[in-house]
Amino acid sequence: MILIVSYDLKELRDYTQFYDALKAQGTSSWWHYLSSTWLLSTMRTPQQVADQLRPYMGNGDFLLIGEFGHSYAGWLPREAWDWINAQVQPPLPGFNPLAQILGGPPQIPRE
């Protein structure tokens, strides 16, 4: 399963332990191309990950964790799409994810 983790860290402090704890939640790998968003390949629930991260956050910080599904779209580097597609579980028979409807992730023009 992939979890999407998004946060807003507001305090002026060293968040090294937060980031280390976040990386440790993934069972095999994690992805981080967007500044405040991570994708974790993990068997942990959103609540379990939130409980592990909370001790490393300030009182004014925000955190949102949810399951990343089969329906997704956006503009990301090819490496990001490769990672996502390698981690996402195959869809259920008869399920037609948005990425398949659109013909896969958007093509990024190379300069």
Residue pairs with C-beta under 8 A, 6 or more apart in sequence:
1 41
1 42
1 43
1 67
1 68
1 89
2 39
2 40
2 41
2 42
2 67
2 68
2 84
2 87
2 88
3 25
3 39
3 40
3 42
3 44
3 46
3 49
3 65
3 66
3 67
3 68
4 37
4 38
4 39
4 65
4 66
4 67
4 68
5 22
5 37
5 38
5 39
5 40
5 49
5 53
5 63
5 64
5 65
6 36
6 37
6 38
6 63
6 64
6 65
7 36
7 57
7 61
7 62
7 63
7 64
8 36
8 61
8 62
9 15
9 18
9 36
9 57
9 58
9 61
10 58
10 60
10 61
10 62
11 58
11 59
11 60
11 61
13 58
15 56
17 56
18 53
18 56
18 57
21 52
21 53
21 55
21 56
22 30
22 38
22 40
22 53
23 30
24 52
25 40
25 42
25 44
25 49
25 52
25 53
26 40
26 41
26 42
27 41
27 42
27 43
27 44
28 41
29 41
29 83
29 87
30 38
30 39
30 40
30 41
31 38
31 39
31 40
31 80
31 83
31 84
31 87
32 38
32 39
33 76
33 77
33 79
33 80
39 68
39 83
39 84
39 87
40 49
41 87
42 49
44 52
46 65
46 66
46 67
49 65
50 63
50 65
53 63
54 63
57 63
68 84
68 88
69 97
70 88
70 89
70 91
70 95
70 97
70 98
70 99
71 97
71 98
71 99
72 84
72 97
72 98
72 99
73 98
73 99
73 102
73 105
73 106
74 105
74 106
75 106
75 108
76 84
76 105
76 108
77 108
78 108
81 104
81 105
84 105
85 99
85 105
91 97
91 100
99 105
